[in-house]
Amino acid sequence: MSNPFVESQARQRGNKPRFAFRPGRFAGSCLLLLLLSMGSAPAEETQPSATEATDEVSQEQTVRIEVTGVKDELLNNVLGFLPLYEFADKPAPSPARVRFLHQQAEGKIKASLQPFGYYKAEVRSELQQQADGWLASYAVDPGERIRVAELTIEVSGEGSDDPEFRQAIAESPLRQGEPLEHAPYEALKKQFQVLASELGYFDAKLLDNRIRINLPDYSANVVLRFETGRRYKLGEVNFSQDKPWLAESFLNKYVEIEPGQDFKATDLQQLQGDLSNTEYYKQVELNISPDQAENLVIPVNVDLQAQNPLKYIFGVGYGTDTGARAKVGVTGRRVNQYGHNYTTELLVSQIKYGVAGEYIIPGSDPRSDAYGLRASYEDEHSDNRNYKAFNIGGYYKYLDGLWMKTWALDYRVEKFELVDEEPTSKLLIPSVDWTRTYPPEMEKRIYANHGTRLQLLLRGGAEALLSDTSFLQPQVSAKWIYSFRNRTRVITRGTLGTTWVDDFDKLPTSLRYFSGGDKSLRGYEYGIIGPREDGEVVGGKHLAEVSLEYEIPISEKWSVAAFADYGDAFNDSPDYKTGAGLGLHWQSPIGPVRIDLGHGLDDPPGNQIRLHLSIGPDL
């Protein structure tokens, strides 16, 4: 008589079919040995002979398989268990092997359904030899799912009160009285083991893990007992550098781990990530082993491999506003052992060239704040803007949540063209720039499915403080991107700026407002919209712009867009201009490429179709 109780310990098998224990095999093997020992005549061999079982393929015949009564994951698991399925819609093996594999199907199908809680499945099978091959049909009735009669899940040891383990138990779908499924049981068991590793319970072990099936009562008893043991601690952080690159006192600014604190893998991952995100090291390895622990305290050993001291920058591009452009530069990754670094750049385009340099001093937390000294010279000679400017200054910037906040002070000397004059302006300009970008990760901002960017800028100057004129200029810029389920996107942006100034004629070109161009009002020439004197655009005190764009994907990397831009740069009252058009956008390996045809609807200065080409991240 067969044992009504079946114990099975399910194992994690990834995407492979899930297996269940079959008690009949053990009993059958014992019966076979008993018959042989009694000298009975050998039973007729069901396994085909060596000659018959050879995979001699008939090129004319194939194997077709039909399974009814189950679908989705049940069907997938059934097919994964079926011996004949490996020949489905393929040339058939020998007839003897087809029949042999078909005879195994009923037991295999029943076994494949047990991990889902179906222990009373019924299978009707039929094998037909047809003119074009074999048809194997299996009608499956899974029956009722077995339910959990008793459920015991226990975590003991120091981790029994950890919220992570309690949450894992609370979120598990295993419930008393609910249908049994092996996958959640295996998932919870694995989750316990992963949590133990992440939280430093390196002596953790499974005390008991069983699923007992009672076929007469058609019920299941589930037991999972897990012992965490004691929790390990983190010790001192020790740095090892292949070169004497940075002072240990500076490296310790990246360390938030307190010696003796509870082990937590995320704290170590943060330390490794923070150091890897710097320009100082090309490789950061954490060597941590419970075998090195003393009194459960594990030392944190960090091996650092230095970057090359210099990074060279070279880039070329094209934009309708700028024409062809190129950039070359050098970054000095390390000036001294305190992490100081610098950047120099030379930029050249058809309308502008300039050189800039910046010296950066890491702050008290080099991950989020820094001091900087900067100097630049630029010369713009476009159709509507002409000036030469020298700037020198300094700043302090720090990250506050998602806000990058910058406080700066610059001294700017600018020679600019104003109708027939070329005045020179000298201004000492304090400024505050708060910028919030979401998502914060750069790789998610290159092509953004969802995202926002908000910039609040305030700058000004006073005649009493080394400036030729007093002025105050607040400005707000925003951009918002939203994607629908069909991958269409809505992109909106807008800018509002205003200027209070004592003597507008002394306000240089670079601080005046102009409109029109690739990133302004498409359909209009770069900087062509604004107040005029003697027919020439001289720029305005105020700016108001808004844009709406709708983008529809036509392939994985290409999309088409329709847009409308609206705005004006003005002094007293606005005379708003409208631009509208269509675009073709490409997600290229170097970033989004936008090819837009815009029509300026207001004449002057529009009434023509202009090509706008721009390359760069969405946010």
C-alpha angles and dihedrals in degrees: 000000000000121000109253092209120080124185121198132174106205117216131212108253106167110220094344121110113278117243133215130198117257115203094192093075094063093049092046092052092051091050092050092051090049093053093048092050090054091056096243119164112273114262120244107279112248093187109087117246121260090261095047095043096055112118092244102164126216109214093204100055132063137185120245122190128200122188120182133179098045135065144174114014093357091055092046092053093046091053090047090057097043110104092207093053093084087068096045111140089354133105109293124244121229117311091246091055092047091054092045094052091045091055089059094052101087095057093042093052093050090049091050092057097050096080086061093052099261107131099155101053120153124209130194112193134187132181119199127184109214135179094267097038141285131336115199112190125190123184108195128196106186093192124201122336116245116245132223108254097176127022124187119179116166134169116193134178129051091322095058091098097040110122091223092064093042091051092049090055093045093050096046113108090220106118135165111253093020125111114277121246122173098211097070089047091053091044093053091048091051092045091056090053093047092048091050090054094045095047097044103256093137095162094055120133143173110256097185134356119170142148109200117193119205105195098184091055091030092225138123133223114207122197127181119166118174127186115202099188118200124334120244123227134222118244136194119328110236122192125209117188126191086216130027088255109145135014116258089232088061094046090052088065087074092053120095095163115112115209109253097024120134115277113260123169093210091062090056092046090052092052091049092046094048092052093043091053092060124089091236104080135038094194131032119182127181114207108199126156132167086219088070093055122120114198087350092303114127119201116228110226116189120194114200128195113196126234123234106280093237131049118195121212126204129165141159131193149147134234130172091234097047103026116212113354140182137190132197126178149151129227119200102209095195130021097167142351091277094068100255113160140172143208131204125186139182116200125190129179137154092267103027145029131181148155126221138181133189132188114200127201115190115235131225089290105034091193093067114013140046145163121229143190117202142181132180145170123203136178119193120186107171125145092265106024126050125169145128117215139181118197132185126173151115139243147189119216133179139173115244107183104301093340121098104203120195127186113190144173120199135175110212129190113188133177111198140173118247112178101293096348133083105199124179121226127201117194137171102209124192112190143181120206121184115181126180119191126181128223091035095204111096094216089060093049097056091075108007124198089184127008151124137213123193125180126187113190129181123176136157149146141218132217088224089060107055096287129125091221139011118245143156123202123184119182136181124196126179139176129187129188125189129178127202126213092265088057094251112142136211114207121189131174138170143176132202122184137162138181133210108195135166097212113019092188089065093052106102125234095253090061096047125090124250129171135205133069144080097318096030125039110349116213091048132087119260109281095350096126117082144079115316137212119196088349095306124115109243100171132248145251096240139043132194121174136160132176136190123192133178118199126195122191117230096178138356094283104019133071140168125225142195120203145177125198125192132181152091144222109224149152108219113358126008125244098196119215127205130213126182137172152122132279144196115213129193129194096219127183089256095048139283115331115202123197110184133177109205129186118207104219097193121074119232110058097010134037093121140087116248132190115230120192121182136164126197147089122305093237 
